[in-house]
């Protein structure tokens, strides 16, 4: 399961992963992290606004691993014994509730304890305060997916819970610390391509990219035979038969003298047709310009903004202004524009927090409904490409007033 502690992500094109890594890396000249580089990237992608709104809000810095919810974010699929498919998203709701740090609290904590999250989880389990998460699913039929106004496999948008209610299916509990952290945690090789019968994939292009890249990452990091490491071995299969053979550090007998092809005359291998997927609808496969298909990346950030309390909105404004640091005026104006499209009060609040008059911001940029128009809108005002002074109101508002365990009453789950 590939997921996150947010239900969405910054973009929907897997080729942008490389750009994200470059944008958050240290500046090649100063060797310091750069707010300008980071926000230039985020503000240039309108589809990032919902994720940015979440992480700049009061849930941006969880206080511990125990006090955060989890999400598959991607859509997967359930396929039943009749080979009928529905699309599914997974939710993991912390039964400890959620707790978050303010920017100021996080600065104090990291200054005193660089291992606060690891320490909290380890000590809770040692004290038998085992953390639990309830598991929910959202289900969407193929007919519902076909009828959706926007792409149901867009990782930058949520499935609205009023349309696709969360169904409880179970829970999991963390009740043991590893005996050896390296052996059981560092060597774990997770890969979303490793699925069990009945659970499969979706056309989500971000998930499709991860199906390839995660396996490659584990082969590079742990070796081509990393499936032999005990933490990665299947527990419920007596004689696992992957089609892989040979390779460096093969230490399990390498399937002995068994033949290794199918079909054969000796019953050693048999092609299993039982888990073939049902046919997927769709046209030609190519890297199409998804902005021409759907350019609405403002509706859901607007819904989230309007679900916030006044204190939460102020935290969002202040965190955004503080985090943007010395980003150029062009980048700040661009982000204010994006916020304004979600809700005028969102744009005005961010502008005020950055000491920028909303009247000075061009709110009539071209619609970003194609790759070409996106580039044009992002580069309309090169004269604003000048550094600014960082802004910090010094205001601290603690909004940890509810545990938000129940998904139905959680306003941040749209």
Backbone torsions as a table, in degrees:
resi	resn	phi	psi	omega
1	UNK	NA	120.2	173.8
2	UNK	-96.1	126.9	-178.8
3	UNK	-156.8	-163.9	-173.4
4	UNK	-159.2	175.7	172.5
5	UNK	-93.7	15.8	171.2
6	UNK	-131.4	150.6	-176.5
7	UNK	-80.5	-4.1	-178.0
8	UNK	-135.4	-177.5	179.4
9	UNK	-138.9	179.9	-173.4
10	UNK	-76.8	-25.7	-176.0
11	UNK	-154.8	172.2	-176.5
12	UNK	-121.9	9.4	179.5
13	UNK	-112.4	114.4	-176.1
14	UNK	-61.8	-22.9	179.0
15	UNK	-69.9	-13.2	177.3
16	UNK	-81.1	-7.8	176.1
17	UNK	-56.4	-41.2	-178.9
18	UNK	-63.5	-42.7	179.6
19	UNK	-64.7	-39.7	178.2
20	UNK	-60.6	-45.6	178.9
21	UNK	-60.0	-39.7	178.9
22	UNK	-69.5	-36.2	-176.3
23	UNK	-70.2	-29.1	-177.8
24	UNK	-98.7	-4.1	176.5
25	UNK	-73.3	171.6	179.1
26	UNK	-69.8	148.4	179.2
27	UNK	-60.6	133.9	-176.2
28	UNK	-65.2	-20.4	-179.8
29	UNK	-95.6	-46.0	-176.0
30	UNK	-89.6	-18.9	-173.7
31	UNK	59.4	30.0	174.9
32	UNK	-123.0	156.0	176.8
33	UNK	-66.2	143.3	-171.8
34	UNK	-121.2	114.0	174.2
35	UNK	-61.9	-35.7	-178.7
36	UNK	-62.0	-46.8	-179.6
37	UNK	-64.2	-46.3	-178.5
38	UNK	-59.5	-51.1	-175.5
39	UNK	-76.7	-24.7	172.8
40	UNK	-59.9	-43.3	179.8
41	UNK	-68.3	-52.4	-177.1
42	UNK	-61.0	-46.2	-175.6
43	UNK	-71.0	-19.2	178.8
44	UNK	-81.0	-9.3	179.5
45	UNK	-116.8	98.5	-178.5
46	UNK	-58.6	-27.1	179.4
47	UNK	-68.2	-12.4	178.4
48	UNK	-79.7	-10.0	-168.6
49	UNK	-62.7	-38.6	-178.7
50	UNK	-65.1	-45.4	177.9
51	UNK	-63.8	-42.1	179.2
52	UNK	-63.7	-39.2	178.1
53	UNK	-61.8	-39.3	179.1
54	UNK	-66.7	-49.4	-173.0
55	UNK	-76.5	-22.1	174.7
56	UNK	-86.5	-10.7	176.8
57	UNK	-80.5	-166.4	-173.4
58	UNK	-79.5	0.3	175.7
59	UNK	-104.4	14.0	-174.8
60	UNK	-71.9	-26.2	-176.4
61	UNK	-129.3	89.8	177.7
62	UNK	-59.9	145.5	-177.8
63	UNK	-76.6	-20.0	179.4
64	UNK	-166.2	167.6	174.3
65	UNK	-63.1	-31.6	-176.2
66	UNK	-71.1	-24.1	-171.7
67	UNK	-111.0	46.3	173.5
68	UNK	-141.9	148.1	173.5
69	UNK	-83.8	163.0	177.1
70	UNK	-126.9	155.0	-177.0
71	UNK	-143.6	141.7	171.0
72	UNK	-69.7	-23.2	-178.6
73	UNK	63.3	-59.5	175.9
74	UNK	-66.4	156.4	165.5
75	UNK	-87.2	135.7	171.3
76	UNK	-115.3	-164.8	177.4
77	UNK	-139.0	146.9	167.3
78	UNK	-104.3	134.5	178.5
79	UNK	-127.7	121.2	-175.4
80	UNK	-88.3	-177.6	-175.5
81	UNK	-67.2	-17.3	175.5
82	UNK	-92.7	10.9	179.4
83	UNK	63.6	31.6	174.0
84	UNK	-97.0	137.8	-173.2
85	UNK	-116.7	141.4	166.0
86	UNK	-129.2	156.9	177.4
87	UNK	-90.5	150.3	-173.3
88	UNK	-145.8	143.0	167.6
89	UNK	-120.9	142.2	-177.9
90	UNK	-104.1	142.6	176.5
91	UNK	-129.4	138.6	179.5
92	UNK	-123.9	107.0	-172.2
93	UNK	-99.3	119.0	180.0
94	UNK	-61.8	126.1	177.6
95	UNK	-84.5	-3.0	171.7
96	UNK	-86.2	-7.1	-171.6
97	UNK	80.7	175.9	178.2
98	UNK	-109.4	143.1	174.3
99	UNK	-137.8	142.5	-176.0
100	UNK	-135.9	154.5	176.2
101	UNK	-92.0	146.2	163.2
102	UNK	-73.0	166.7	175.6
103	UNK	-56.2	-41.9	-176.5
104	UNK	-67.8	-41.0	178.1
105	UNK	-64.0	-41.5	-178.3
106	UNK	-64.2	-36.0	177.0
107	UNK	-62.7	-39.4	178.6
108	UNK	-68.7	-43.6	-176.9
109	UNK	-64.5	-47.6	-177.1
110	UNK	-68.2	-25.1	176.5
111	UNK	-73.5	-23.8	-178.4
112	UNK	-103.0	-27.0	-174.3
113	UNK	-151.4	104.3	-179.3
114	UNK	-73.3	-7.7	-175.6
115	UNK	-121.3	33.0	-172.1
116	UNK	-61.2	-43.0	-178.9
117	UNK	-66.0	-47.2	-179.7
118	UNK	-63.4	-41.9	-179.5
119	UNK	-63.5	-44.4	-179.0
120	UNK	-59.8	-47.2	-177.8
121	UNK	-66.9	-46.5	-178.8
122	UNK	-60.4	-47.4	-176.0
123	UNK	-69.0	-35.2	177.8
124	UNK	-62.8	-43.7	-179.8
125	UNK	-68.5	-40.1	178.1
126	UNK	-62.1	-33.0	179.3
127	UNK	-87.2	8.4	178.8
128	UNK	62.6	25.5	170.6
129	UNK	-93.1	70.6	-169.4
130	UNK	-69.5	121.3	179.5
131	UNK	-74.0	145.2	-178.9
132	UNK	-128.8	151.7	172.8
133	UNK	-131.9	131.1	172.3
134	UNK	-83.2	140.6	-177.2
135	UNK	-103.9	129.0	176.8
136	UNK	-125.2	158.1	172.3
137	UNK	-129.9	148.6	165.5
138	UNK	-106.8	134.0	-176.5
139	UNK	-115.3	135.0	175.6
140	UNK	-131.9	125.8	177.4
141	UNK	-74.1	163.5	177.6
142	UNK	-64.2	-33.4	178.2
143	UNK	-66.8	-40.3	177.3
144	UNK	-65.0	-39.5	178.9
145	UNK	-62.6	-41.9	179.7
146	UNK	-63.4	-31.1	-175.3
147	UNK	-89.2	-6.9	-177.3
148	UNK	-66.2	142.1	-179.1
149	UNK	-68.8	-38.7	177.1
150	UNK	-109.7	172.6	-176.9
151	UNK	-69.2	120.3	-177.8
152	UNK	-68.6	-11.9	-177.4
153	UNK	-106.9	20.6	177.7
154	UNK	-83.0	112.6	-175.2
155	UNK	-69.1	-11.2	-179.3
156	UNK	-91.1	3.6	-179.9
157	UNK	-129.4	150.4	174.2
158	UNK	-89.5	158.2	164.1
159	UNK	-86.0	118.0	-175.5
160	UNK	-62.4	130.6	-174.2
161	UNK	-68.8	-21.2	176.3
162	UNK	-69.2	-27.0	178.7
163	UNK	-93.8	-31.7	-177.3
164	UNK	-133.3	80.7	-173.6
165	UNK	-63.5	152.0	180.0
166	UNK	-78.8	130.3	-178.0
167	UNK	-109.2	121.3	179.2
168	UNK	-71.4	136.1	-179.3
169	UNK	-128.3	-8.8	-179.8
170	UNK	159.4	-160.9	178.2
171	UNK	-155.5	162.6	170.0
172	UNK	-134.0	156.7	-174.5
173	UNK	-133.7	137.7	173.5
174	UNK	-96.5	108.4	-172.0
175	UNK	-128.0	15.5	176.5
176	UNK	-150.8	133.3	171.3
177	UNK	-85.7	147.2	178.7
178	UNK	-64.8	146.1	175.1
179	UNK	-72.5	-34.0	177.7
180	UNK	-138.2	113.4	-171.6
181	UNK	-62.3	-41.9	-178.9
182	UNK	-63.1	-47.6	-174.9
183	UNK	-65.1	-38.5	-170.7
184	UNK	-101.8	-19.4	-178.0
185	UNK	-115.3	-56.3	-177.3
186	UNK	-62.0	-32.4	-177.6
187	UNK	-90.7	0.0	177.3
188	UNK	-67.8	129.2	-177.3
189	UNK	-114.4	87.2	-177.5
190	UNK	-78.7	144.4	-176.8
191	UNK	-154.2	118.1	-178.5
192	UNK	-65.4	-12.6	176.3
193	UNK	-75.0	-11.8	178.1
194	UNK	-88.7	99.6	-177.6
195	UNK	-124.4	162.2	176.8
196	UNK	-102.0	159.1	178.8
197	UNK	-55.3	133.9	-179.8
198	UNK	103.1	-20.0	176.3
199	UNK	-119.4	131.7	-178.8
200	UNK	-146.4	-156.9	-165.2
201	UNK	-104.8	-173.6	178.3
202	UNK	-143.0	172.8	177.3
203	UNK	-74.8	3.6	176.8
204	UNK	-51.2	114.4	-173.6
205	UNK	-66.4	-27.5	176.1
206	UNK	-68.9	-42.1	176.3
207	UNK	-64.4	-41.0	179.2
208	UNK	-58.5	-40.5	177.1
209	UNK	-64.2	-39.4	-178.5
210	UNK	-70.7	-30.1	178.2
211	UNK	-59.2	-31.7	176.8
212	UNK	-85.7	-48.0	-167.1
213	UNK	-73.4	-34.2	-175.8
214	UNK	-66.8	-42.7	177.0
215	UNK	-61.2	-41.4	177.5
216	UNK	-61.7	-41.4	-179.8
217	UNK	-61.5	-41.4	-178.7
218	UNK	-70.5	-36.8	177.3
219	UNK	-64.2	-37.4	178.2
220	UNK	-71.6	-42.4	-172.9
221	UNK	-77.8	-41.7	-171.6
222	UNK	-113.6	-13.2	179.9
223	UNK	107.9	159.0	-174.0
224	UNK	-66.7	-22.6	179.4
225	UNK	-107.1	33.5	-177.4
226	UNK	-64.7	-16.2	178.0
227	UNK	-68.9	-11.8	177.0
228	UNK	-85.4	-14.7	176.7
229	UNK	-64.2	130.3	-172.7
230	UNK	-48.2	-40.3	-176.9
231	UNK	-66.7	-19.5	-178.3
232	UNK	-103.2	-1.2	-177.6
233	UNK	-80.1	142.9	175.9
234	UNK	-64.0	134.7	-176.0
235	UNK	-90.8	-25.2	-173.8
236	UNK	-103.4	11.4	-177.9
237	UNK	-120.7	124.1	-175.7
238	UNK	-72.1	-43.7	-179.2
239	UNK	-129.4	79.4	-177.7
240	UNK	-64.3	136.7	178.8
241	UNK	-125.1	86.9	167.1
242	UNK	-81.2	164.5	-178.4
243	UNK	-82.4	0.9	-178.3
244	UNK	-81.3	143.6	178.6
245	UNK	-149.9	158.3	177.8
246	UNK	65.4	-156.8	178.9
247	UNK	91.5	160.3	-177.6
248	UNK	-60.5	138.4	175.7
249	UNK	65.6	32.5	172.3
250	UNK	-78.1	117.0	-170.7
251	UNK	-128.5	12.8	-175.5
252	UNK	-108.4	19.7	-179.0
253	UNK	92.4	-10.6	172.2
254	UNK	57.6	32.1	179.1
255	UNK	65.2	19.7	172.9
256	UNK	56.7	-132.2	-175.8
257	UNK	-97.2	11.8	179.5
258	UNK	-57.6	140.5	171.2
259	UNK	-69.0	158.5	-169.9
260	UNK	-136.5	58.0	175.3
261	UNK	-156.1	161.8	-179.4
262	UNK	-145.3	130.3	5.9
263	UNK	-79.7	157.2	174.0
264	UNK	-143.2	171.1	-174.2
265	UNK	-96.3	6.9	-168.7
266	UNK	-121.1	3.2	176.4
267	UNK	72.6	14.4	-178.5
268	UNK	-72.3	-37.6	-179.0
269	UNK	-133.9	147.6	175.7
270	UNK	-142.0	127.3	178.6
271	UNK	-66.6	124.8	-176.5
272	UNK	-95.4	112.3	-179.9
273	UNK	-90.2	-5.7	-170.3
274	UNK	-64.8	-30.6	-173.4
275	UNK	-106.3	21.5	173.0
276	UNK	-65.7	138.6	-176.4
277	UNK	-76.7	151.5	169.3
278	UNK	-63.9	159.2	-177.9
279	UNK	-62.1	143.1	175.7
280	UNK	-102.7	136.3	177.2
281	UNK	-74.5	163.6	176.1
282	UNK	140.9	167.6	-179.6
283	UNK	-100.1	-141.9	-179.3
284	UNK	-67.2	148.9	177.9
285	UNK	-97.3	115.8	177.4
286	UNK	-161.3	168.7	-178.6
287	UNK	-85.2	79.7	-175.9
288	UNK	-76.8	161.3	177.7
289	UNK	-82.4	96.3	-174.6
290	UNK	-66.5	-17.3	179.3
291	UNK	-68.0	-27.7	176.5
292	UNK	-71.4	-26.7	-179.8
293	UNK	-81.9	-37.4	-176.4
294	UNK	-158.2	113.9	-179.9
295	UNK	-113.6	14.9	-178.4
296	UNK	-92.1	92.6	176.7
297	UNK	-112.6	21.0	-176.6
298	UNK	-116.2	-23.5	-176.4
299	UNK	-61.1	-50.6	-176.7
300	UNK	-69.9	-40.7	172.6
301	UNK	-58.3	-35.2	176.7
302	UNK	-65.5	-41.4	176.4
303	UNK	-60.7	-43.9	-179.9
304	UNK	-65.3	-44.3	-180.0
305	UNK	-58.6	-44.3	-177.4
306	UNK	-73.2	-15.2	175.6
307	UNK	-82.8	-9.7	-177.5
308	UNK	-80.8	152.1	170.0
309	UNK	-74.0	168.5	179.1
310	UNK	-62.8	-38.0	176.9
311	UNK	-64.3	-42.3	179.4
312	UNK	-63.5	-37.9	177.0
313	UNK	-63.1	-42.2	-179.5
314	UNK	-65.9	-38.0	175.0
315	UNK	-60.4	-43.4	178.5
316	UNK	-59.8	-46.3	179.7
317	UNK	-61.5	-49.7	-175.0
318	UNK	-66.7	-43.4	179.6
319	UNK	-62.2	-40.9	179.8
320	UNK	-62.9	-48.9	-179.4
321	UNK	-60.4	-44.3	-179.1
322	UNK	-65.0	-42.6	-175.3
323	UNK	-71.5	-29.1	-178.4
324	UNK	-74.7	-15.6	170.9
325	UNK	51.3	-126.2	-176.7
326	UNK	-97.3	24.1	176.7
327	UNK	-51.4	150.6	-177.3
328	UNK	-65.0	160.6	178.9
329	UNK	-61.6	-35.1	177.7
330	UNK	-58.6	-44.8	-178.2
331	UNK	-69.3	-41.5	179.3
332	UNK	-65.0	-42.2	177.6
333	UNK	-63.0	-39.9	-179.1
334	UNK	-62.5	-42.3	-179.8
335	UNK	-70.0	-39.0	176.1
336	UNK	-59.3	-42.2	177.4
337	UNK	-57.5	-48.6	-179.3
338	UNK	-59.8	-44.9	179.5
339	UNK	-62.2	-40.6	-178.5
340	UNK	-63.5	-36.0	179.0
341	UNK	-66.2	-32.0	177.7
342	UNK	-71.4	-43.6	176.6
343	UNK	-165.4	126.9	-178.5
344	UNK	-52.9	-36.2	-179.6
345	UNK	-69.2	-28.9	175.5
346	UNK	-64.7	-49.5	179.4
347	UNK	-62.7	-43.2	-179.6
348	UNK	-64.8	-39.6	-178.8
349	UNK	-66.2	-41.1	177.7
350	UNK	-67.1	-42.4	179.3
351	UNK	-60.3	-46.2	-179.7
352	UNK	-61.8	-41.8	-179.7
353	UNK	-63.9	-25.3	179.9
354	UNK	-99.2	9.6	179.6
355	UNK	59.3	39.1	177.9
356	UNK	-117.0	132.0	177.1
357	UNK	-74.4	129.2	179.5
358	UNK	-62.0	-25.2	179.6
359	UNK	-69.1	-19.1	179.2
360	UNK	-87.3	-7.8	-176.2
361	UNK	-92.3	131.3	177.2
362	UNK	-74.1	108.4	-178.9
363	UNK	-100.1	15.0	-178.2
364	UNK	-122.5	38.4	178.0
365	UNK	-68.1	157.6	177.9
366	UNK	-59.6	149.2	177.4
367	UNK	-64.3	136.0	-174.7
368	UNK	-92.0	62.8	-172.3
369	UNK	-105.8	16.6	172.5
370	UNK	-160.8	164.3	178.5
371	UNK	-59.8	-40.1	-179.2
372	UNK	-65.7	-44.4	-179.1
373	UNK	-70.4	-30.3	175.2
374	UNK	-62.3	-47.0	179.9
375	UNK	-61.5	-41.4	-178.5
376	UNK	-63.5	-46.0	-178.3
377	UNK	-66.2	-38.3	-178.0
378	UNK	-68.8	-19.9	-174.6
379	UNK	-120.6	28.3	-178.0
380	UNK	-72.1	-25.2	-172.0
381	UNK	-131.1	69.7	178.7
382	UNK	-64.2	-20.1	179.9
383	UNK	-67.1	-15.7	179.4
384	UNK	-91.1	6.4	-177.7
385	UNK	-78.8	62.8	-179.4
386	UNK	-130.6	142.9	-178.2
387	UNK	-64.1	157.5	177.8
388	UNK	-124.4	169.7	175.6
389	UNK	-86.0	136.7	175.5
390	UNK	-60.3	149.7	-178.9
391	UNK	-125.9	129.3	176.0
392	UNK	-139.9	115.0	-177.4
393	UNK	-68.9	-20.3	-174.9
394	UNK	75.9	-0.3	-177.9
395	UNK	-79.0	138.5	175.5
396	UNK	-129.1	121.9	180.0
397	UNK	-123.8	118.8	178.5
398	UNK	-91.3	114.9	-176.5
399	UNK	-107.2	17.0	177.7
400	UNK	-74.9	77.2	-176.3
401	UNK	-112.6	-7.2	-178.7
402	UNK	-148.3	150.4	-179.2
403	UNK	-85.7	-19.4	177.2
404	UNK	49.9	46.7	178.5
405	UNK	-75.6	-45.8	-176.2
406	UNK	-74.3	120.8	-177.7
407	UNK	-64.1	-29.3	-176.5
408	UNK	-68.9	-26.7	-178.5
409	UNK	-105.6	9.3	179.2
410	UNK	-89.5	108.8	-175.2
411	UNK	-68.0	-17.8	-179.2
412	UNK	-85.0	-8.8	171.4
413	UNK	-97.4	100.9	-170.2
414	UNK	-66.2	NA	NA
